[in-house]
Amino acid sequence: MATLTHRPIWSDSEDGSTARTTQLPPESSALVAAHLAGDPRAFGQLVLRYQTRLLNFVYRMVGDRERAEDLVQEAFIRVHRHLHRYDPSRKFSTWLYTIASNLAKNELRNRRRSPLVFFQAIRQRWQGDHRRPVDFEDSSTRPDRVYAAHELQDLVDRTVGKLAQHHREVFVLRELEGKSYEEIAEIAGCNIGTVKSRLNRARQSFAELIAPHLD
């Protein structure tokens, strides 16, 4: 999936910027400890580290970029609010993805319940061409190859969006995010056997859905 262009989700300075560092980045657990110790820049560094990947994950779950941005912002707000409860024996990224995944699931449940939200989602498809722009920033890359890669990413995104919700979640986490079975089980709130079963079915469904579009 192409990197999403999105508004800043968190900033730690008055002008809305987040400082970057040329040093080796600290571990997430160290940033958590620094934030809890009163470092005003530590949380902004955590956001900078995870926001793009988390946005890609949530976007693939809900299929709406602007809503995904809102959900990721809410996820970071909740993390910030409850960071003092974070268990350092757990992997920080797993805890963060669990929060974001739960928000995405709630969004999908609420969307199914609301005829207005459903209608708005359909109406967006009627308004113009919503194709994401091709990124030509890398001048060393041939435009035709960039376009082909974009087309493939768009096809994958559309196909993933057709999977059942519980299949989509494990597929995105495993195949597109590279999470371990243990991490997926914790994020999805099920055991490893269920993760593997859902993943096998998701892979089969994905292969069947995408096959007609492949040469």
N, C-alpha and C positions, 0 to 999 in steps of 0.2 A: 504493500500500500504506500502510495506517495505520502511524503511528510505533509501533514496538515498545516496550513497557514492559519494561525489563530491569534486571538488577542492575548495579552499577558494575563496569566492566571494569578500570579502573586508577584509582588514587588517589595523590596525592603529599603527603598529610598524614595524621596519625595518626588523625583522626576519619573518614577515608575520603572526604573532600570534595576537590574540585578547584577551585581558585580561578578565578573568572571575571574578565574585565577589561572595562572600559568603553572602553578605547582601541582604535584600529584594530588588528586582529589581525596579527601578523607573518607573513611568508611561511613556508611549511613548511620550506624550506631554511634559513631563519634559525633556526628552532626546533631543527632538527637540529644546526646549528653550535653553538647555545647549549648543547644537551645535551652534546655532545662536549667543550665547553669547561668543563663542570662545573656548569651551571645545574640545580639540583635540581627545578625546576618545568617545565622546557621539555618534557620528554617527556609529562607529564600534559596539557599544552596540545595536543600532537599527538593524543593519544588523544581528548580532548574534541572536537577538530575533526572526526575521522573516524569515531568509533565507531558513531554511529547509522546513517550511510550504509552503512558496511561491514557492520553487522549486518543491515540490510535486504537487502543483496546476498547475503550468505551464507545467510540464511534462505530467500530465494527459490531458492537453489541446492539446499539440503538438505531444506527443508520441515519442519524441526523447530526450534522457537524455542530451547529449552534447549540443544540440541546446537550450534546456530548461535552462541549466546553463548560456549560452550566453545571453539569454533573461532576466533572472533574474539579471545578472550583469548589463545589460543595464537599467533595471528598477531602480536599486539602483543608477546608475549614474545619471539618470534623476531626481530621488528624491533628490539626493545631490545637483544637479544643481539648482533645483527649490524649495528647501525647504523654502526659504524666502517667497514664495508665499503660503505656506501651511496655510489653514484656521483652526485655533485651535478649532473652533466650530464643525468641522467634526472629525469623528473617523479616526485616522492615518492609521489603518490597512485597512479601506475601501478605502482611497485615494491610498495607496500602491497597493492594489489588482486591483484597476481600471487601474492604469498605466500598471501593468503586464498583465492584461487581454487584454488591447488594443494591446500590443505588440504581444501577442499570436495570436490574431485575424489577425493582419497584417501578421504574419508569415504564417498562414494557407492560407490566400488569395494569398500571393506571391507564396506559394508552388504550389497552383493549377495553377497559371499562368506559372510556369517554368517547362518545360519538363525535364530539366537537374536535378532539385531538385527532381522531381518525380522519375526519373530513379535511382538517388542515394539512395533514400529511399527504393526502391525495392531491389536494389543490396545489401544493408546491410543485408537483410533477407537471401541472398544466402550464406553469409560468416559465416560458423560455427554456434555454439550454443550460442545464446545471452541470455540464461536464467540468471536472476540475482542470485547471490550467496546467499545461505541460511546463515543467521546470527546466529552463535552458541555462541555469546559472553555471553549470559545468561546461565551459567552452570546449573542453577536450572531447566531449561526448557528441557523437553524430546525432543530429536532430531526429533522423528516422529511427535510430535505435532508442532514443528517449521516448519517442511517441509509441513505439512498439511495447516498451516496458510499461508505459502508462496504460496502454490498452489492456495488457495482461493483468496489471494490478486492479484495474477497474472491473475486469471480468471476475477476478477472484473475489473482490469485495461484494459484487452483486450475487455471486454464487453462495458465499458464506451467509449473506443476508437471507437466503432462502432456507437455511437449515433451521430445524426446530431449536427453540431457545436453549434448552439444556445441552443439545448437541453442539450448537454454535459456541457456547461458552468454553467447553473443553477443547474444541477444535482450535479456536483462536489462541487460547492459552498455551496449548502444546505446539501446534504447527507454526503459528505466527509470532508467538511471544517466547517460545522455547522453555517454558516452565517444566519442572520435574513433575512426575506423577504425585509426589508427596505435596508439593506446593499447590497443584491443581485441586487435590482432594481438600486441602484446607480452605482454599478460596471458594470452592463450589459447595463446601459443607457436606461432603459425602465421602465414602471410603474409596480406597484405591481401586478395588475391583469394579466399583460402579464407574469410576473415571475411565478405566480401560474399556469397559463395555460401551459406554457412551461414545468414546473416541472411535472405536471400531465402527460403530453405526454411523457416526458423523463422517468418517472417511469414505465409507461406502456411499452415503448419500451425496457427498461432495463429488465423488468420482462420477456418479450417475448424472448429476446435474450439469457438470462442466463438460462431459464427453461430447455432446452435440456441437459444442463451440470449438472443438480442437480438430486440427487437420489430421 
